[in-house]
Amino acid sequence: MSLQAHIGELHAKHKALEAALAEAINHPASTDAEITELKRKKLRLKDEITRLEHQHAA
């Protein structure tokens, strides 16, 4: 798999986490811990995407 394809997959996962987070925020049964974990996962993915994009640009 090329680096560009990998970055594309990470973007798709990030978007899916964003949707899951929005759903959790709007769902009254979601706990703060669940929402926090989704936010952490989303941030980790964003950091990895940024790192790979910078690596690819260099």
NORKA-V235132 format. One record per residue. N is the residue number from 1. RES is the residue in one small letter. SS is DSSP state (h for helix, s for strand, l for the rest). OMEGA is omega in whole degrees, 0 to 359 (999 if undefined). D_FIRST is the distance of its C-alpha to the first C-alpha in whole Angstrom. Layout:
n = <N | N>
res = <RES | RES>
ss = <SS | SS>
omega = <OMEGA | OMEGA>
d_first = <D_FIRST | D_FIRST>
//
This chain:
n = <1 | 2 | 3 | 4 | 5 | 6 | 7 | 8 | 9 | 10 | 11 | 12 | 13 | 14 | 15 | 16 | 17 | 18 | 19 | 20 | 21 | 22 | 23 | 24 | 25 | 26 | 27 | 28 | 29 | 30 | 31 | 32 | 33 | 34 | 35 | 36 | 37 | 38 | 39 | 40 | 41 | 42 | 43 | 44 | 45 | 46 | 47 | 48 | 49 | 50 | 51 | 52 | 53 | 54 | 55 | 56 | 57 | 58>
res = <m | s | l | q | a | h | i | g | e | l | h | a | k | h | k | a | l | e | a | a | l | a | e | a | i | n | h | p | a | s | t | d | a | e | i | t | e | l | k | r | k | k | l | r | l | k | d | e | i | t | r | l | e | h | q | h | a | a>
ss = <l | l | h | h | h | h | h | h | h | h | h | h | h | h | h | h | h | h | h | h | h | h | h | h | h | h | l | l | l | l | l | h | h | h | h | h | h | h | h | h | h | h | h | h | h | h | h | h | h | h | h | h | h | h | h | h | h | l>
omega = <180 | 179 | 180 | 178 | 178 | 178 | 178 | 177 | 179 | 176 | 179 | 178 | 179 | 179 | 178 | 177 | 178 | 178 | 179 | 179 | 178 | 178 | 182 | 180 | 182 | 181 | 185 | 182 | 180 | 179 | 177 | 180 | 179 | 180 | 179 | 179 | 177 | 179 | 179 | 179 | 180 | 179 | 177 | 179 | 180 | 178 | 180 | 178 | 180 | 179 | 181 | 179 | 178 | 178 | 181 | 181 | 184 | 999>
d_first = <0 | 4 | 7 | 8 | 6 | 7 | 10 | 11 | 10 | 13 | 15 | 15 | 16 | 19 | 20 | 21 | 22 | 24 | 26 | 26 | 28 | 30 | 31 | 32 | 34 | 36 | 37 | 40 | 39 | 36 | 37 | 36 | 34 | 32 | 32 | 31 | 28 | 26 | 27 | 26 | 23 | 22 | 23 | 21 | 18 | 20 | 20 | 16 | 15 | 18 | 17 | 14 | 15 | 18 | 16 | 14 | 17 | 19>
//
